[in-house]
């Protein structure tokens, strides 16, 4: 073996220290360890806490990855929470219309309801792209409009069809999308976990699929080019309008997917209180994961680690600060996001 290759192997770990993903992995370990030490009751190590962390990270990861794609392409989507809420109403409404008796709801009805929700998400994504590319609206304005409008539309739909702001979806087969679990034996650690496998499997599938799209395909490279310099991408022959359509449709589709799972969790579609503020959580996870709000930078792997980091911080605050932890949550998360943006900008300029 040559001296150069030996030196390359020695230098590899040091090169990894400069990578966003490695830094985030280290930050996750530090945060988790700190909470475990500071939590005097040691609830953060309990199976129930780990199960909750895994579920919340899986759910946040599904729509945060969609937001990351939009941000990488140079856009922003403020309507994520509203899309989740609206999709939950669509899913619950279709099920109730097709089969009013919850116990009689079968796989076919659920499939139609899920398909309708995903179709609604695609339409919303197309509307976003049309507002931005055809009317020339800034992404902030276009998605802010749907952020406000979709919650009203979901409430109007529920009121017109069922006379209520909430649409019940108690069908056992539908709720099994959330309730189905498998037991993970961790006897080496002295306990086992009951993992809600559907959200976890969806999250892993989304992460792998979108990661492959962004890193291993021409379309993914074009999305990075679009976010880095739209005018240069256009002049090089890239169809920027189609790429924006893809990015916003993918973001809305993943938000709709999350809305279906939240509806299964709560047993209802709810356009008023479901997923309020989730768009900020998605953007925060993407930014902490290394996505630049200027576009052109970021990875799916970094976003996944950003999701884990944000989940650990939010849940860790409640474990460490036992009384009125919500008073401090916004401040701490805000500081984390500001620091992440500052670090990303410093790395881009260095």
C-alpha positions as CSV (number, residue, x, y, z in Angstrom):
1,X,0.0,0.0,0.0
2,X,1.4,3.4,-1.0
3,X,2.2,6.2,1.5
4,X,-0.4,8.4,-0.2
5,X,-3.2,6.0,0.3
6,X,-2.2,5.4,3.9
7,X,-2.2,9.2,4.5
8,X,-5.6,9.4,2.7
9,X,-7.1,6.9,5.1
10,X,-5.7,8.7,8.1
11,X,-7.0,12.1,6.8
12,X,-10.5,10.7,6.0
13,X,-12.0,11.2,9.5
14,X,-10.7,14.7,9.6
15,X,-12.3,15.5,6.3
16,X,-15.6,14.1,7.6
17,X,-15.4,16.5,10.5
18,X,-16.1,19.3,8.1
19,X,-19.3,17.7,6.7
20,X,-22.7,19.0,7.7
21,X,-24.0,15.5,8.3
22,X,-21.1,14.5,10.6
23,X,-21.5,17.7,12.6
24,X,-25.2,17.1,13.0
25,X,-24.6,13.5,14.1
26,X,-22.3,14.7,16.7
27,X,-24.8,17.4,17.8
28,X,-27.5,14.8,18.1
29,X,-25.4,12.6,20.4
30,X,-24.5,15.7,22.5
31,X,-28.1,16.8,22.9
32,X,-29.4,13.4,23.7
33,X,-26.6,12.8,26.2
34,X,-27.2,16.2,27.8
35,X,-30.9,15.6,28.2
36,X,-30.3,12.1,29.7
37,X,-27.9,13.7,32.3
38,X,-30.2,16.7,33.1
39,X,-33.4,14.7,33.3
40,X,-33.4,13.6,37.0
41,X,-36.2,11.2,36.5
42,X,-34.5,9.5,33.5
43,X,-37.7,9.5,31.5
44,X,-35.8,10.2,28.3
45,X,-34.4,6.7,28.4
46,X,-37.8,5.0,28.9
47,X,-39.3,2.9,26.1
48,X,-42.3,5.2,26.0
49,X,-40.2,8.2,25.4
50,X,-38.1,6.5,22.7
51,X,-41.3,5.3,20.9
52,X,-42.6,8.9,21.0
53,X,-39.4,10.3,19.6
54,X,-39.3,7.7,16.8
55,X,-42.9,8.5,15.8
56,X,-42.5,12.3,15.9
57,X,-39.3,12.2,14.0
58,X,-40.8,9.9,11.3
59,X,-43.8,12.2,10.9
60,X,-41.8,15.4,10.8
61,X,-39.3,13.8,8.4
62,X,-42.0,13.0,5.8
63,X,-43.0,16.6,5.2
64,X,-39.6,18.2,6.1
65,X,-38.0,16.4,3.2
66,X,-40.6,17.9,0.9
67,X,-39.8,21.3,2.3
68,X,-36.1,20.7,1.8
69,X,-36.6,19.9,-1.9
70,X,-38.5,23.2,-2.3
71,X,-35.8,25.1,-0.5
72,X,-32.9,23.5,-2.4
73,X,-34.7,24.5,-5.7
74,X,-34.7,28.1,-4.5
75,X,-38.3,28.4,-3.2
76,X,-40.1,28.3,0.1
77,X,-43.4,26.7,1.1
78,X,-45.3,28.2,4.0
79,X,-48.5,26.1,3.4
80,X,-47.2,22.8,4.8
81,X,-49.4,22.7,7.9
82,X,-52.5,23.9,6.0
83,X,-51.9,21.2,3.3
84,X,-51.7,18.5,6.1
85,X,-54.9,19.8,7.7
86,X,-56.8,20.1,4.4
87,X,-55.7,16.6,3.3
88,X,-56.9,15.1,6.5
89,X,-60.4,16.6,5.9
90,X,-60.4,15.3,2.3
91,X,-59.4,11.8,3.4
92,X,-62.0,11.6,6.2
93,X,-64.7,13.1,4.1
94,X,-64.3,10.7,1.2
95,X,-64.3,7.7,3.7
96,X,-67.5,9.0,5.4
97,X,-69.3,9.7,2.1
98,X,-68.4,6.3,0.6
99,X,-69.1,4.3,3.8
100,X,-70.9,6.1,6.7
101,X,-70.5,3.1,9.0
102,X,-67.0,3.1,10.4
103,X,-66.9,-0.6,11.1
104,X,-67.7,-1.4,7.5
105,X,-64.9,0.7,6.0
106,X,-62.7,-1.6,4.0
107,X,-59.4,-1.5,2.2
108,X,-60.9,-0.3,-1.1
109,X,-62.6,2.7,0.6
110,X,-59.4,3.6,2.4
111,X,-57.5,3.3,-0.9
112,X,-59.9,5.7,-2.6
113,X,-59.7,8.2,0.3
114,X,-55.9,8.1,0.3
115,X,-55.8,8.6,-3.4
116,X,-58.2,11.6,-3.2
117,X,-56.0,13.2,-0.5
118,X,-52.8,12.7,-2.5
119,X,-54.5,14.0,-5.7
120,X,-55.6,17.1,-3.6
121,X,-51.9,17.6,-2.7
122,X,-50.8,17.4,-6.3
123,X,-53.4,20.0,-7.3
124,X,-52.2,22.3,-4.5
125,X,-48.6,21.9,-5.7
126,X,-49.6,22.7,-9.3
127,X,-51.4,25.8,-8.1
128,X,-48.3,26.9,-6.2
129,X,-46.2,26.4,-9.3
130,X,-48.7,28.2,-11.5
131,X,-48.9,31.2,-9.2
132,X,-45.1,31.4,-9.1
133,X,-44.2,30.7,-12.8
134,X,-47.3,32.0,-14.6
135,X,-48.3,35.0,-12.5
136,X,-44.8,35.8,-11.3
137,X,-45.7,35.8,-7.6
138,X,-42.9,35.4,-5.1
139,X,-43.0,31.9,-3.5
140,X,-43.5,33.5,0.0
141,X,-46.6,35.3,-1.2
142,X,-48.1,32.4,-3.2
143,X,-47.7,29.9,-0.4
144,X,-48.8,32.4,2.3
145,X,-52.0,32.7,0.4
146,X,-52.7,29.0,0.4
147,X,-51.6,28.8,4.1
148,X,-54.5,31.0,4.9
149,X,-56.9,29.8,2.3
150,X,-56.6,26.0,2.7
151,X,-57.7,26.0,6.4
152,X,-60.7,28.0,5.4
153,X,-61.4,25.6,2.5
154,X,-61.1,22.6,4.7
155,X,-63.5,24.0,7.2
156,X,-66.0,25.0,4.5
157,X,-65.8,21.5,3.0
158,X,-66.5,19.9,6.4
159,X,-69.3,22.3,7.2
160,X,-71.0,21.9,3.8
161,X,-70.9,18.1,3.9
162,X,-71.3,17.3,7.6
163,X,-72.2,20.5,9.4
164,X,-69.1,20.4,11.6
165,X,-65.5,21.7,11.5
166,X,-64.2,18.2,12.2
167,X,-64.9,15.1,10.2
168,X,-64.7,11.8,12.2
169,X,-62.6,8.9,10.8
170,X,-62.8,6.2,13.5
171,X,-62.7,3.3,11.0
172,X,-60.5,0.6,12.7
173,X,-58.7,-0.4,9.5
174,X,-57.9,3.2,8.7
175,X,-56.7,3.9,12.2
176,X,-54.4,0.9,12.0
177,X,-52.2,3.0,9.7
178,X,-51.2,4.6,13.0
179,X,-51.9,1.9,15.5
180,X,-50.2,-1.1,13.9
181,X,-47.0,-1.9,15.7
182,X,-44.2,-4.4,15.8
183,X,-42.1,-5.3,18.7
184,X,-38.4,-4.5,18.5
185,X,-36.4,-6.6,20.9
186,X,-33.7,-4.6,22.6
187,X,-32.9,-7.1,25.3
188,X,-29.3,-6.0,25.3
189,X,-30.5,-2.6,26.6
190,X,-33.0,-4.2,29.0
191,X,-36.2,-3.4,27.2
192,X,-38.2,-3.6,24.0
193,X,-39.9,-1.1,21.8
194,X,-43.4,-1.2,20.2
195,X,-42.7,0.6,16.9
196,X,-45.5,2.1,14.8
197,X,-44.2,0.7,11.6
198,X,-46.3,2.4,8.9
199,X,-45.1,6.0,9.6
200,X,-41.5,4.7,10.0
201,X,-41.7,2.7,6.8
202,X,-43.2,5.7,4.9
203,X,-40.5,8.0,6.3
204,X,-37.7,5.6,5.3
205,X,-39.2,5.1,1.8
206,X,-39.5,8.9,1.3
207,X,-35.9,9.6,2.5
208,X,-34.4,6.9,0.3
209,X,-36.5,7.8,-2.8
210,X,-36.0,11.5,-2.6
211,X,-32.3,11.1,-1.6
212,X,-31.8,9.0,-4.8
213,X,-33.7,11.6,-6.9
214,X,-31.6,14.5,-5.6
215,X,-28.2,12.8,-5.7
216,X,-28.3,10.2,-8.4
217,X,-30.5,11.7,-11.2
218,X,-30.2,14.5,-13.7
219,X,-33.4,16.0,-12.4
220,X,-31.9,16.2,-9.0
221,X,-28.8,18.0,-10.3
222,X,-31.0,20.4,-12.2
223,X,-32.9,21.2,-9.0
224,X,-29.6,22.1,-7.3
225,X,-28.7,24.2,-10.3
226,X,-32.1,26.0,-10.3
227,X,-31.6,26.9,-6.6
228,X,-28.0,28.0,-7.1
229,X,-28.7,30.4,-10.0
230,X,-32.0,30.3,-11.8
231,X,-31.0,32.6,-14.6
232,X,-27.8,30.5,-15.3
233,X,-29.9,27.3,-15.2
234,X,-32.4,28.8,-17.7
235,X,-29.7,30.0,-20.1
236,X,-28.1,26.5,-20.0
237,X,-31.3,25.0,-21.4
238,X,-32.9,23.7,-18.2
239,X,-36.7,23.9,-18.1
240,X,-37.0,25.9,-14.8
241,X,-40.8,26.0,-14.9
242,X,-41.0,22.2,-15.0
243,X,-38.5,21.9,-12.1
244,X,-40.5,24.3,-10.0
245,X,-43.6,22.3,-10.7
246,X,-41.9,19.1,-9.6
247,X,-40.5,20.7,-6.4
248,X,-43.8,22.2,-5.3
249,X,-45.8,19.1,-6.3
250,X,-43.5,16.9,-4.4
251,X,-43.6,19.1,-1.3
252,X,-47.4,19.2,-1.3
253,X,-47.7,15.5,-2.0
254,X,-45.5,14.6,1.0
255,X,-47.5,17.0,3.2
256,X,-50.7,15.3,2.1
257,X,-49.1,11.9,2.9
258,X,-48.4,13.2,6.4
259,X,-52.0,14.5,6.6
260,X,-53.4,11.0,6.0
261,X,-51.2,9.6,8.8
262,X,-52.2,12.4,11.2
263,X,-55.9,11.8,10.4
264,X,-55.3,8.1,11.2
265,X,-53.6,9.0,14.5
266,X,-56.4,11.4,15.6
267,X,-59.3,9.5,14.1
268,X,-60.6,12.6,12.3
269,X,-60.0,15.3,9.7
270,X,-59.5,18.7,11.3
271,X,-58.7,21.9,9.4
272,X,-58.7,24.2,12.4
273,X,-56.2,22.9,14.9
274,X,-54.3,20.1,13.1
275,X,-50.6,20.8,12.2
276,X,-50.7,24.5,13.2
277,X,-47.2,25.9,12.8
278,X,-45.8,22.7,11.2
279,X,-44.5,24.6,8.2
280,X,-42.1,26.4,10.5
281,X,-40.9,23.1,12.0
282,X,-40.4,21.7,8.5
283,X,-38.3,24.7,7.4
284,X,-36.4,24.7,10.7
285,X,-35.5,21.0,10.3
286,X,-34.3,21.6,6.7
287,X,-32.3,24.7,7.7
288,X,-30.7,23.0,10.7
289,X,-29.9,20.1,8.3
290,X,-27.8,22.3,6.1
291,X,-30.3,23.7,3.5
292,X,-29.6,27.3,2.5
293,X,-32.6,29.6,2.3
294,X,-30.9,31.0,-0.8
295,X,-31.2,27.7,-2.5
296,X,-28.8,25.3,-4.1
297,X,-27.5,23.7,-0.9
298,X,-28.6,20.9,1.3
299,X,-29.1,17.1,1.3
300,X,-31.8,14.7,2.3
301,X,-29.4,13.0,4.8
302,X,-28.7,16.3,6.4
303,X,-32.4,17.1,6.6
304,X,-33.1,13.7,8.3
305,X,-30.4,14.5,10.9
306,X,-31.9,18.0,11.3
307,X,-35.3,16.3,11.9
308,X,-33.8,14.1,14.6
309,X,-32.0,17.1,16.2
310,X,-35.1,19.2,16.3
311,X,-37.2,16.4,17.7
312,X,-34.6,15.8,20.5
313,X,-34.4,19.5,21.3
314,X,-38.2,20.0,21.5
315,X,-38.9,16.8,23.5
316,X,-35.7,17.3,25.6
317,X,-36.9,20.8,26.8
318,X,-40.1,19.2,28.2
319,X,-38.0,16.6,30.0
320,X,-35.5,19.0,31.6
321,X,-37.9,21.9,32.3
322,X,-40.8,20.2,34.0
323,X,-43.0,23.3,34.6
324,X,-44.2,25.5,31.8
325,X,-41.6,24.1,29.3
326,X,-43.7,25.5,26.4
327,X,-42.7,29.0,27.5
328,X,-39.1,28.3,26.7
329,X,-39.5,26.0,23.7
330,X,-40.0,28.7,21.1
331,X,-37.1,30.7,22.4
332,X,-34.7,27.8,22.3
333,X,-35.8,26.5,18.9
334,X,-35.6,30.0,17.5
335,X,-32.0,30.4,18.8
336,X,-31.1,27.0,17.3
337,X,-32.5,28.0,13.9
338,X,-30.7,31.4,13.9
339,X,-27.4,29.6,14.7
340,X,-28.0,27.1,12.0
341,X,-28.6,29.8,9.4
342,X,-25.5,31.7,10.6
343,X,-23.3,28.5,10.3
344,X,-24.7,27.7,6.9
345,X,-23.9,31.2,5.6
346,X,-20.4,31.1,7.1
347,X,-19.7,27.7,5.4
348,X,-21.1,29.1,2.0
349,X,-18.8,32.1,2.2
350,X,-15.7,30.3,3.4
